[in-house]
């Protein structure tokens, strides 16, 4: 499919999208190997995940080890959970593993502070690192959909129903 897409659409790069956050490092290794076998090394290959299941950082470390070209992150404090992993944590992790990451940490701090101020002023929730959540593999709801669902249930005064809704989504996926 990757080769077919490149031949048909004449794109400059490909990106693996994992908005449900359920791609594991082991599956990523197989996927990248298969895609690279078809498209070669000359086409940039990126990864975009949401940290819904808590696997985002381990996935990005594996992606860097696989020489993927781009990792799509989000700025803390609005990162993680239903959003992509925090760039600040990604940068720290990659440097820990010996990768040269050309980012201005001071600027990241300024940007993060700005968005934290905006979120606090507007009464918006801040992102937080997500613990591993095995149920994400059952319902597979993408991060943006999860945020909207949670906000809509909250607006209707039904936020306590979220676990039941997620369980039902998982049950329906299993039946299908």
N, C-alpha and C positions, 0 to 999 in steps of 0.2 A: 504493500500500500504506500509506503514511503517513496519508493522509486516511481510508482504510478503518479503519485501526487506531484513530485518534482517534474516529471515529464509533461504533465498536463497543465500545471499552473505556473511554471517558471518562477518559483519563489527563490529568495536569496538565502533562506534559512528554514529549518524545521524546529518545532518545539513540541515536546511531550507535555501534554496537559494532564494533571492529576488533581482536579479541583475537589475531589472527594477525600483526598489525602490517604488513599489506601494502597498506593504503590509501595512495595517493600524494596529495600536495597537488593535483595536476591533477584526479584523480578526485574528490577532496573538493569542489572548486569546482563541478563538474557535479552532484554528489549534493546538496549544500546548496541549490543553485539550484533543482533539481527539487523537493526536499522543501518549500522555502519557498514555491514557486509553489502547492503544494497546501494547506499548513497555515497560511500567512500568517506574520506576524511576532509575533503575540500568544502563540503556543505556544513555550515555551522549548525550545531545541534544543541538546543536549550531544554531546560526543565522548569516547569511551573507547577508547584504543588501548593496545596493549602495544608495547614498543620492540624487538620481536624482530628486525626487519629493519634497525633503525637509523634509521628515518624519523620516530620519535615527535616530536622537537622541531620539525622542519620542518613536520610536519603540524599541530602545535598553533599554531605561528606563523600558518599559513595559516587555521586555524580562527578565530583571534582577528581576523584581517583580514576574515574573512567575517561577523564579528559574531555568532559562535556564543555561546550563553549560558553554557555550562559546559564545562570541561575537567577530566577526571578524571585525577588525578596520584597519585604515590606518594612517600613521603618517602625521600630518600637517607639511609642507605646501602642500603636494600632495594629501591630503584627500579631501573628500566632493565632491559635484557636481556629476560627473560621477563615482567617486570612493566611497569606503566605508567611513563611518563617521570617523572623526578624533579621535584618541585614547585620545588625550589630553582633548578634550571636553567631550568625553564619561566618562573618569575617573572623571573629575570635577562634571559632572551630577550625576554619581553613588555615589560619596562621599556625595554630597548634600542630597541625599535620604537615607544616612546612611549605604551604602554598604561599606564593607572593601575591598579596591582594592589594591592589593600588587604590585604596579608598582613604579619604580624609576622615579620621575618627573624630576630630574636633567638629567638623561640619556635620557629621552624623549626629553628634550630641546636640548641636544647635537645632537641627531639624526635628529631632525627637522631642526636645523641650518645647518647641513651637507647637507640635501636634498634641502634646500632653496638655499644654495650656488651653488650646482650643477645645479639646475633649472635656476638660474639667469645667471650662466656662459654659459649654453647651450642655453639660450633664450627660455626656456620652460615655459609654463603657470603654474602658481601656483593654487592649489585648493582653493576653497572658499566655505564657507557655502552657501547652496542653499535655497532660499526662497521656500515656498510651490508652486508647479507648477501643477495645476489641469490637464493640457494638457498631463502630463506624463501618466495619466490613460487612455488617448485615444490612444496614439501611442505605449506605453509600450516598448520602445526601451531600451535594457539593457545598462548599463553604458559604458562598453567596446566598444560596437557597436557604441554608441553615440560619444565617443571620436574619434574612427576611421573615422566615417562619417564626423564629423566636420573637422578633419585634412585633409581628402581627398577633401572636398569642398574647404577648405582654399588653399590647394596646387593647385587646379584648378582655383583659383580666383573666386570662386562661393559661398563664405561663406554667402552672403546675401540671398542665396536660402534655408538655413537651416530651417527657419520657414515654408516655403511652403512644403518642403520635410516632415517635421514632421506632418503638417496638412494632407498631402496626406496619410501618413502612418496611421494616425488615421481614416481617411475616409475609407480606404481599410479594416482596422480591423472591423469597424462598419458594412461594407457590408458583410464581411465574416461571 
